[in-house]
Amino acid sequence: MQAAFAQVDAFNKKLIDDGHFVYACGLTPPESAQVVNHDATITAGPAVSGDKMLGGFWVIEASSPEVAVALAEQGAAACGQPVELRPMQ
């Protein structure tokens, strides 16, 4: 795990140095989640259960979809996990 942290730190530094970094954040485990419904009902635990979890995220600026994909590939290599890529509106 420490190796992954070091690799992600290096990737974050590269994003900053190359002008792509906007924001990044690690997340607490799914067990710490609360689901809040429109009627203010609160349920403990994640909204969706399963063997996958979101450990964190990056918000980046990319000049094209191709650059975004290349950066996502580098992020996946750094953290050793798949990276889901979504454009922001």
C-alpha positions as a printed NumPy array, in Angstrom:
array([[  0.   ,   0.   ,   0.   ],
       [  2.868,   2.376,   0.781],
       [  4.24 ,   1.85 ,  -2.734],
       [  0.848,   2.8  ,  -4.204],
       [  0.749,   5.936,  -2.042],
       [  4.215,   6.931,  -3.295],
       [  3.226,   6.289,  -6.915],
       [  0.024,   8.333,  -6.557],
       [  1.985,  11.167,  -4.911],
       [  4.386,  11.167,  -7.878],
       [  1.452,  11.167, -10.31 ],
       [ -0.179,  14.069,  -8.442],
       [  3.087,  16.027,  -8.656],
       [  3.241,  15.346, -12.412],
       [ -0.351,  16.562, -12.834],
       [  0.537,  19.762, -10.944],
       [  3.8  ,  20.301, -12.844],
       [  2.052,  19.787, -16.204],
       [ -0.859,  22.106, -15.337],
       [ -3.596,  19.428, -15.314],
       [ -4.28 ,  19.27 , -11.566],
       [ -7.472,  20.864, -10.247],
       [ -8.288,  18.801,  -7.145],
       [ -7.828,  15.317,  -5.704],
       [ -9.17 ,  13.62 ,  -2.616],
       [ -9.029,  10.236,  -0.939],
       [-12.25 ,   8.865,   0.538],
       [-12.971,   7.01 ,   3.75 ],
       [-14.129,   3.363,   3.529],
       [-17.669,   2.632,   2.268],
       [-18.746,   1.609,   5.781],
       [-18.47 ,   5.269,   6.836],
       [-21.016,   6.363,   4.209],
       [-24.543,   7.513,   4.866],
       [-27.289,   7.565,   2.256],
       [-29.661,  10.523,   2.588],
       [-32.982,  10.215,   0.782],
       [-35.137,  13.08 ,  -0.519],
       [-37.422,  12.709,   2.524],
       [-34.449,  13.066,   4.923],
       [-34.335,   9.338,   5.662],
       [-30.748,   8.439,   6.537],
       [-29.383,   4.924,   6.089],
       [-25.952,   3.811,   7.285],
       [-23.6  ,   2.316,   4.73 ],
       [-22.941,   2.788,   1.026],
       [-25.721,   3.285,  -1.529],
       [-24.512,   0.306,  -3.548],
       [-22.867,  -2.769,  -2.106],
       [-20.386,  -4.948,  -3.922],
       [-16.74 ,  -5.819,  -4.169],
       [-15.739,  -2.498,  -5.795],
       [-15.321,   0.805,  -4.017],
       [-14.304,   4.332,  -4.871],
       [-11.093,   5.083,  -2.999],
       [-10.655,   8.645,  -4.197],
       [-10.821,  10.879,  -7.217],
       [ -9.008,  13.441,  -9.32 ],
       [-10.455,  16.483, -11.024],
       [ -8.19 ,  17.407, -13.933],
       [ -8.096,  19.823, -16.835],
       [ -7.338,  18.244, -20.197],
       [ -7.111,  19.906, -23.591],
       [ -8.822,  16.987, -25.343],
       [-10.533,  13.664, -24.651],
       [ -7.346,  11.922, -25.785],
       [ -5.282,  13.769, -23.166],
       [ -7.874,  12.877, -20.52 ],
       [ -7.649,   9.189, -21.462],
       [ -3.835,   9.279, -21.347],
       [ -3.928,  10.89 , -17.894],
       [ -6.501,   8.335, -16.686],
       [ -4.199,   5.543, -17.884],
       [ -1.324,   7.077, -15.918],
       [ -3.542,   7.421, -12.845],
       [ -4.621,   3.786, -13.121],
       [ -0.984,   2.723, -13.347],
       [ -0.111,   4.873, -10.31 ],
       [ -2.844,   3.537,  -8.028],
       [ -2.918,   0.012,  -9.444],
       [ -6.676,   0.159,  -9.972],
       [ -9.018,   1.003, -12.853],
       [ -9.874,   4.695, -13.187],
       [-13.35 ,   5.748, -14.277],
       [-13.23 ,   8.785, -16.552],
       [-16.153,  11.203, -16.681],
       [-16.39 ,  14.663, -18.22 ],
       [-17.746,  17.444, -16.046],
       [-20.516,  19.727, -17.183]])
